Amino acid sequence: MIDGAETFDFDGPADVGSRLTLANRIAIEAGKLTLKHFQNEDLKVIRKGDGSPLTIADQEAETFLRAEIAKSFPDDGIVGEEFGVTEGTSEFNWILDPIDGTKSFICGVPLYGTMVAVERTTDSGVRRSVIGSVYLPGIDEGIFASTGQGAWHFKGDEPARRAHVSATEKIEDAVLATSEVETFSERDAANVYRRLGESVYFVRTWGDVYGYLLVATGQVDVMIDPILNVWDAAAVEPIIQEAGGRFSDWLGAPSIDSGDSIGSNGLFHDDILKLVQQ
């Protein structure tokens, strides 16, 4: 099993490397915690104020993540989907999604993941996501990245291998993934989905974090979300970028908190932007 940065030649800053090691370990361990509730017929599901589902698995996983971060880096801030913001005093901020794809989780579909990201604030005040670690416990597969160190994909006990986006050059040959078709209508963008569907080779809803993993490993060419939160985007931004792709919001900016996203192999990203901006 992957054990953080020790599985490849990390030559970046020590403070980033130590956080990457922790991010990889706790993403896997928190993900495995969710398995005791996965496909459990007694699992209770709560609807949050925004209508999204919440389970004890989400809460237990985030509680674990927060405790492990606090032990190793008590001065770092934490933002989590379930328990909000813990202010820090260092330049590092952890962004957590204990179960990305809770709807898949409650339906017994294994395409959900635990996402851990680390954001760093530079001396000039710019905030950038510098670490992303993702683990899908239902299929025992994951991917991680750190700025300047590449993206690394692993399955089970196999050694991590360098991840690369696809080489698909034309939008008409592209496979596009998204999380939920209905979210396009929720932001009054049903016409965007129609235009995309007419422009690409085909569309599949292999969504949530799994869709971005497919882009980073070259199995899908583009993943798009009309609506998402910062904890949905923070880990996948460095993963897509370090795999050689491009990650942006619908205006083309490299942002994790704009509320929408596009992750692609980068070769026809501008064509996708034109379609969503029409």
C-alpha positions in Angstrom: 0.0 0.0 0.0 1.1 3.5 -0.7 3.0 5.2 2.2 3.1 8.8 1.1 6.1 10.5 -0.4 8.4 7.6 0.4 7.1 5.7 -2.6 8.7 8.0 -5.1 11.6 10.5 -5.4 10.4 13.6 -3.7 12.8 16.5 -4.1 10.5 19.4 -3.2 10.4 21.4 0.0 10.6 19.4 3.2 7.5 21.1 4.8 5.5 20.1 1.7 6.9 16.6 1.6 6.1 15.9 5.2 2.5 17.0 4.7 2.2 14.9 1.5 3.3 11.9 3.4 0.6 12.5 6.0 -2.0 13.4 3.5 -1.5 10.1 1.7 -1.6 8.0 4.8 -4.7 9.6 6.3 -6.6 9.6 3.1 -6.2 5.8 2.9 -6.9 5.2 6.5 -9.9 7.5 6.6 -11.2 5.9 3.4 -10.9 2.4 4.9 -12.9 3.6 8.0 -15.8 4.2 5.7 -15.9 0.6 4.5 -17.5 -0.7 7.8 -20.6 1.3 6.8 -20.4 0.7 3.0 -23.2 -1.4 1.7 -24.6 -1.7 5.2 -28.4 -2.1 5.1 -28.6 -0.4 8.5 -26.9 2.8 7.4 -28.9 5.9 8.3 -28.8 8.8 6.0 -29.5 12.4 7.0 -30.5 15.2 4.6 -28.5 18.4 5.3 -30.0 21.8 4.8 -28.9 21.9 1.2 -30.5 18.5 0.5 -27.2 16.6 0.2 -26.9 13.4 2.2 -24.9 12.9 5.3 -23.9 9.6 7.1 -22.0 8.6 10.2 -19.3 7.4 7.8 -18.7 11.0 6.6 -18.5 12.3 10.2 -16.2 9.5 11.5 -13.8 9.9 8.6 -13.5 13.7 9.0 -13.1 13.4 12.7 -10.2 11.0 12.1 -8.6 13.3 9.5 -8.8 16.3 11.8 -7.3 14.5 14.7 -4.4 13.2 12.7 -3.6 16.6 11.2 -3.8 18.3 14.6 -1.3 15.8 16.1 1.3 16.4 13.4 0.7 20.0 12.3 -1.2 21.8 15.1 -0.6 25.2 13.7 -2.2 24.4 10.3 -5.8 25.4 9.5 -8.5 23.0 8.5 -11.6 23.3 6.3 -13.9 20.3 6.2 -17.2 19.6 4.6 -18.8 18.3 7.8 -17.3 20.3 10.6 -16.4 23.7 9.1 -13.3 25.8 9.6 -10.6 25.5 12.2 -8.3 28.5 12.0 -4.6 28.1 11.9 -1.5 30.3 12.3 0.8 28.7 9.6 0.7 29.3 5.9 -0.8 25.9 5.3 -4.5 25.0 5.3 -5.9 21.5 4.9 -9.1 21.0 2.9 -11.1 17.8 3.6 -13.9 15.9 1.9 -14.3 12.7 3.9 -16.6 11.1 1.3 -16.8 12.7 -2.1 -19.7 11.0 -3.8 -21.9 10.3 -0.8 -24.8 9.6 -3.1 -22.8 6.8 -4.6 -21.8 5.6 -1.2 -25.3 5.3 0.1 -26.4 3.4 -3.0 -23.6 0.9 -2.6 -21.7 2.1 -5.6 -17.9 2.0 -4.9 -17.0 5.1 -7.0 -16.6 7.4 -4.0 -13.4 8.7 -2.5 -11.7 10.4 0.5 -10.1 13.7 -0.6 -7.3 15.5 1.3 -5.8 18.7 0.0 -3.2 21.2 1.4 -3.4 24.8 0.4 -0.5 27.2 0.9 -0.5 31.0 1.2 2.5 32.7 -0.3 4.2 35.8 1.1 2.2 37.8 -1.5 -1.0 36.4 -0.1 -1.8 34.1 -3.0 -3.4 30.8 -2.0 -2.7 27.7 -4.0 -3.5 24.1 -3.6 -0.1 22.4 -3.5 -1.1 18.8 -2.4 -3.9 16.6 -3.4 -4.4 13.0 -2.2 -7.4 10.9 -3.2 -8.3 7.3 -2.2 -11.3 5.2 -3.4 -11.6 2.5 -0.8 -14.4 0.6 -2.6 -12.0 -0.2 -5.5 -8.7 0.2 -3.5 -7.3 2.8 -5.9 -5.9 6.2 -5.5 -3.9 9.1 -6.9 -1.8 11.9 -5.3 0.2 14.9 -6.4 2.3 17.7 -5.2 3.2 20.8 -7.1 6.3 20.2 -9.2 6.5 16.5 -8.3 4.1 14.9 -10.7 0.9 12.9 -10.2 1.1 9.3 -9.0 -1.5 6.6 -9.4 -1.8 3.3 -7.5 -4.0 0.3 -7.3 -3.9 -2.0 -4.2 -0.4 -3.0 -3.2 1.1 -2.1 -6.6 3.8 0.6 -6.6 2.6 4.0 -7.6 3.1 4.9 -11.2 3.4 8.3 -12.9 -0.1 9.4 -14.1 -0.6 11.2 -17.4 -3.7 12.7 -19.1 -4.8 11.5 -22.5 -3.4 12.6 -25.8 -6.8 13.2 -27.4 -6.5 16.3 -29.5 -10.0 17.0 -30.9 -13.1 17.7 -28.9 -15.1 15.5 -31.2 -13.0 12.5 -30.2 -13.3 13.3 -26.5 -15.0 11.3 -23.7 -16.6 13.7 -21.2 -17.7 12.8 -17.6 -19.8 14.7 -15.2 -21.3 14.1 -11.8 -25.0 14.8 -12.2 -26.8 16.0 -15.3 -29.5 17.7 -13.2 -26.9 20.1 -11.8 -26.7 21.8 -15.2 -30.4 22.7 -14.9 -29.9 23.8 -11.3 -27.6 26.6 -12.5 -29.7 27.3 -15.6 -27.2 25.7 -17.8 -29.1 22.8 -19.4 -28.1 24.2 -22.8 -24.5 23.9 -21.9 -24.9 20.2 -21.3 -26.7 19.8 -24.6 -23.9 21.6 -26.5 -21.2 19.6 -24.8 -23.0 16.3 -25.5 -23.4 17.3 -29.2 -19.7 18.2 -29.4 -17.9 15.3 -27.8 -17.7 11.6 -28.8 -19.8 10.6 -25.8 -20.7 11.5 -22.2 -20.9 9.4 -19.1 -21.7 10.2 -15.5 -18.7 8.6 -13.9 -18.7 11.6 -11.6 -17.5 13.1 -8.4 -13.8 12.5 -7.6 -13.7 9.3 -9.8 -14.2 11.4 -12.9 -11.2 13.5 -12.2 -9.1 10.4 -11.4 -10.1 9.1 -14.9 -9.0 12.4 -16.5 -5.6 12.3 -14.6 -4.9 8.7 -15.7 -5.9 9.3 -19.3 -9.0 7.2 -19.4 -11.4 10.1 -19.9 -10.5 13.4 -21.6 -12.6 15.9 -19.7 -14.6 16.2 -16.5 -17.0 19.0 -15.8 -19.0 20.1 -12.8 -21.5 23.0 -12.9 -21.8 23.1 -9.1 -19.2 22.1 -6.5 -17.6 23.3 -3.3 -14.0 24.1 -2.4 -13.5 20.6 -0.8 -14.6 19.0 -4.0 -12.0 20.8 -6.1 -8.9 21.4 -3.8 -7.4 17.9 -4.1 -8.0 17.4 -7.8 -6.5 20.7 -9.0 -2.9 19.7 -8.4 -3.6 16.2 -9.5 -4.9 17.2 -12.9 -2.2 19.8 -13.3 0.6 17.5 -12.3 -0.7 14.8 -14.7 -0.2 17.3 -17.5 -3.8 18.6 -17.8 -5.6 21.8 -17.1 -8.0 22.6 -14.2 -10.0 25.7 -14.3 -13.4 27.3 -13.5 -15.9 28.0 -16.2 -14.3 31.3 -16.9 -10.9 29.7 -17.4 -9.3 30.8 -14.2 -7.2 28.2 -12.2 -9.5 28.4 -9.2 -10.8 25.9 -6.5 -13.4 28.1 -5.0 -15.4 29.5 -8.0 -18.2 27.0 -7.5 -17.7 25.2 -10.9 -14.9 23.4 -12.6 -13.4 21.8 -15.7 -10.6 19.3 -15.6 -9.2 18.2 -19.0 -6.1 16.9 -20.8 -5.6 20.6 -21.7 -5.5 20.0 -25.5 -9.0 21.3 -26.2 -9.8 23.0 -22.9 -10.4 26.3 -24.7 -13.0 24.6 -26.9 -14.8 23.5 -23.8 -14.7 27.0 -22.3 -16.3 28.4 -25.5 -19.1 25.9 -25.2 -19.9 26.7 -21.6 -19.6 30.5 -22.1 -21.9 30.7 -25.1 
